[in-house]
Amino acid sequence: MRVPYLIVLADSRAPDVVIAGGGIAAAATAIRLRALGLRVGLLVRPTAPVHGVEAIPRRALDLFDVLGEPDVATEAAAVDVDGPAHVWHGAAGRVPAPFVHVDRLALAAVLLSRAVMRGATVERVRRLPRPEDIPGNPVGVVDATGRAAAWSRPVVGRGGPVAWLFRAPPEDDMAGRVVRADDWWAYRLGHTAATWLGVVPASGPLTPAMFDTAAERLGLSPASLVAQGRRPAGVQRAAEVVSGRRIAVGDAALAHDPIAGQGIRFALGSAIAAATTLVTWAGDPTRRDIATRYYRDLVAAEDRRHLATLGRLAEADPPEPGRVPAIVKIGATVVEVPLSVDGHVALGPALRLPDGTVTRWAGTFDLLHLARITTEPTPRLLVVAQLLALGLDPPAARALVGWAVGNGVVVDAGPAPALAAGVVCELDDRCGSSTHKERFAGSGVVGAPDGKRRSGAGSPSGRQSGFLH
Ligand SMILES: Cc1cc2nc3c(=O)[nH]c(=O)nc-3n(C[C@H](O)[C@H](O)[C@H](O)COP(=O)(O)OP(=O)(O)OC[C@H]3O[C@@H](n4cnc5c(N)ncnc54)[C@H](O)[C@@H]3O)c2cc1C
């Protein structure tokens, strides 16, 4: 068989894993695989990619810590901004979470240079080989070619809306803004280098009227904007995210609608999870099926969550926030599933939520602690207090309980019993955490999380916080 290219490695041995692509998902997979001890070769095709500033929820930057590269966003000139302001179905609001804005190609370039520094090799190819033609019998091949999904056809949902991108001079106000009309939506994202506008018609081409209205509603002069290109913006997913030794990551596995603001987080999270899967394939063939299931479940859970988010955004009248129950109990069931523990996949307990999603970790917080705290009906404020005793700060503890209620991890367990006034005072928003720790430290709650980075089936970065959720 004639092999049309050759991967040359510093130590001249064939790579354990060959990755197609040179974007964020490809580079992150390479970095994680190198950290876990595998040899990696990347196949990169020269292209003329479209630049663009993108928004990342600040807490998703934790994933750079997992990669051992905490400063990449800074090196890529990311800027800190408030959450985006939005006018959606006529209602105005602002996402109450900090974000960073970064040029996605600058971020990819920094990550790729870090992958090379860690020993990954990069070969430029005019055409990708077929996975089955790759020499050296690698443990796995990774499709990180974005929406091209060059090794992961067929894909479901190809086509759909297209984003038209424009650039204007930088402005002091860099926070994101999102607006919606009947037949388009648009966003503005600022950076020290430029202000970016994206307009996404629901279907068909961008009309001059849409462009002018979008620019004006986002506070930009149409005359200041220069066209930069177009990018597909519909939801797309690989029909098979894992097939044989081929595994898809980032947009090649599941390309999000940009309104969700989750693409980069998923590119990083899926890269880390795919590396875990590949390392398990390489190190323990008896766990191959578990590892494969872990990755498939993870992408399927992300897909379900993403579609649910888009469904909520499509509703003309977003549902009122639900009543926050005073007494809660566990609403999820404990099941045994493949989990990522310190870079390998193993079976372990996790929570199955009422919508079928299986998850174990919210960021670095082990949700089994929450399950134990709420085995019996428990006042919500007491749950918050017990989370404080586990080391969470008050905003994080309240946010975790709010998320757990919103996602059915815990459910309403009935009317509130009368609590002594002093207890309520101590547990409400005005109280400091030290009182809680003193009061509840000896309450028999399980010990604090061990701080090791883990990800279960479900979201590898824990909670989501996109443009509008
Ligand atoms: C308009 C728009 C706005 C967005 N805004 C946001 C946002 O604000 N926040 C956010 O988190 N996400 C956003 N996203 C999503 C985000 O850009 C993607 O999810 C992310 O870039 C995916 O990274 P990736 O590495 O998987 O794919 P890509 O970045 O597409 O990288 C794919 C790589 O594969 C290479 N490649 C392609 N074909 C081949 C081939 N045949 N052979 C070899 N190499 C190949 C490409 O050159 C590239 O290097 C947005 C997307 C769009 C379309």
Ligand as a Chemical Component Dictionary entry (heavy atoms), coordinates in Angstrom:
data_LIG
# 
_chem_comp.id                   LIG 
_chem_comp.type                 NON-POLYMER 
_chem_comp.pdbx_formal_charge   0 
_chem_comp.three_letter_code    LIG 
# 
loop_
_chem_comp_atom.comp_id 
_chem_comp_atom.atom_id 
_chem_comp_atom.alt_atom_id 
_chem_comp_atom.type_symbol 
_chem_comp_atom.charge 
_chem_comp_atom.model_Cartn_x 
_chem_comp_atom.model_Cartn_y 
_chem_comp_atom.model_Cartn_z 
_chem_comp_atom.pdbx_ordinal 
LIG C1  C1  C 0 -20.487 32.573 14.011 1  
LIG C2  C2  C 0 -19.989 31.746 15.143 2  
LIG C3  C3  C 0 -19.798 32.332 16.386 3  
LIG C4  C4  C 0 -19.369 31.543 17.454 4  
LIG N1  N1  N 0 -19.218 32.130 18.666 5  
LIG C5  C5  C 0 -18.844 31.386 19.721 6  
LIG C6  C6  C 0 -18.688 31.990 21.003 7  
LIG O1  O1  O 0 -18.896 33.191 21.188 8  
LIG N2  N2  N 0 -18.280 31.193 22.029 9  
LIG C7  C7  C 0 -18.009 29.861 21.850 10 
LIG O2  O2  O 0 -17.650 29.186 22.815 11 
LIG N3  N3  N 0 -18.147 29.272 20.642 12 
LIG C8  C8  C 0 -18.547 30.010 19.580 13 
LIG N4  N4  N 0 -18.658 29.421 18.353 14 
LIG C9  C9  C 0 -18.287 27.998 18.202 15 
LIG C10 C10 C 0 -16.766 27.818 18.143 16 
LIG O3  O3  O 0 -16.188 28.637 17.167 17 
LIG C11 C11 C 0 -16.443 26.367 17.794 18 
LIG O4  O4  O 0 -17.234 25.507 18.585 19 
LIG C12 C12 C 0 -14.974 26.022 18.034 20 
LIG O5  O5  O 0 -14.143 26.855 17.269 21 
LIG C13 C13 C 0 -14.734 24.564 17.646 22 
LIG O6  O6  O 0 -13.372 24.255 17.658 23 
LIG P1  P1  P 0 -12.846 22.973 16.876 24 
LIG O7  O7  O 0 -11.402 22.899 17.159 25 
LIG O8  O8  O 0 -13.711 21.819 17.166 26 
LIG O9  O9  O 0 -13.118 23.310 15.330 27 
LIG P2  P2  P 0 -12.424 24.408 14.390 28 
LIG O10 O10 O 0 -12.089 25.626 15.156 29 
LIG O11 O11 O 0 -13.325 24.555 13.218 30 
LIG O12 O12 O 0 -11.061 23.735 13.946 31 
LIG C14 C14 C 0 -11.031 22.738 12.949 32 
LIG C15 C15 C 0 -9.608  22.579 12.436 33 
LIG O13 O13 O 0 -9.570  21.516 11.506 34 
LIG C16 C16 C 0 -8.902  21.951 10.326 35 
LIG N5  N5  N 0 -9.425  21.164 9.201  36 
LIG C17 C17 C 0 -10.646 21.242 8.634  37 
LIG N6  N6  N 0 -10.732 20.342 7.635  38 
LIG C18 C18 C 0 -9.560  19.671 7.602  39 
LIG C19 C19 C 0 -9.037  18.614 6.803  40 
LIG N7  N7  N 0 -9.753  18.063 5.833  41 
LIG N8  N8  N 0 -7.789  18.188 7.064  42 
LIG C20 C20 C 0 -7.037  18.718 8.049  43 
LIG N9  N9  N 0 -7.470  19.734 8.831  44 
LIG C21 C21 C 0 -8.725  20.194 8.607  45 
LIG C22 C22 C 0 -9.191  23.443 10.233 46 
LIG O14 O14 O 0 -8.250  24.088 9.422  47 
LIG C23 C23 C 0 -9.082  23.815 11.709 48 
LIG O15 O15 O 0 -7.741  23.988 12.079 49 
LIG C24 C24 C 0 -19.110 30.170 17.268 50 
LIG C25 C25 C 0 -19.287 29.577 16.027 51 
LIG C26 C26 C 0 -19.739 30.354 14.966 52 
LIG C27 C27 C 0 -19.963 29.710 13.634 53 
# 
loop_
_chem_comp_bond.comp_id 
_chem_comp_bond.atom_id_1 
_chem_comp_bond.atom_id_2 
_chem_comp_bond.value_order 
_chem_comp_bond.pdbx_ordinal 
LIG C1  C2  SING 1  
LIG C2  C3  SING 2  
LIG C2  C26 DOUB 3  
LIG C3  C4  DOUB 4  
LIG C4  N1  SING 5  
LIG C4  C24 SING 6  
LIG N1  C5  DOUB 7  
LIG C5  C6  SING 8  
LIG C5  C8  SING 9  
LIG C6  O1  DOUB 10 
LIG C6  N2  SING 11 
LIG N2  C7  SING 12 
LIG C7  O2  DOUB 13 
LIG C7  N3  SING 14 
LIG N3  C8  DOUB 15 
LIG C8  N4  SING 16 
LIG N4  C9  SING 17 
LIG N4  C24 SING 18 
LIG C9  C10 SING 19 
LIG C10 O3  SING 20 
LIG C10 C11 SING 21 
LIG C11 O4  SING 22 
LIG C11 C12 SING 23 
LIG C12 O5  SING 24 
LIG C12 C13 SING 25 
LIG C13 O6  SING 26 
LIG O6  P1  SING 27 
LIG P1  O7  DOUB 28 
LIG P1  O8  SING 29 
LIG P1  O9  SING 30 
LIG O9  P2  SING 31 
LIG P2  O10 DOUB 32 
LIG P2  O11 SING 33 
LIG P2  O12 SING 34 
LIG O12 C14 SING 35 
LIG C14 C15 SING 36 
LIG C15 O13 SING 37 
LIG C15 C23 SING 38 
LIG O13 C16 SING 39 
LIG C16 N5  SING 40 
LIG C16 C22 SING 41 
LIG N5  C17 SING 42 
LIG N5  C21 SING 43 
LIG C17 N6  DOUB 44 
LIG N6  C18 SING 45 
LIG C18 C19 SING 46 
LIG C18 C21 DOUB 47 
LIG C19 N7  SING 48 
LIG C19 N8  DOUB 49 
LIG N8  C20 SING 50 
LIG C20 N9  DOUB 51 
LIG N9  C21 SING 52 
LIG C22 O14 SING 53 
LIG C22 C23 SING 54 
LIG C23 O15 SING 55 
LIG C24 C25 DOUB 56 
LIG C25 C26 SING 57 
LIG C26 C27 SING 58 
# 
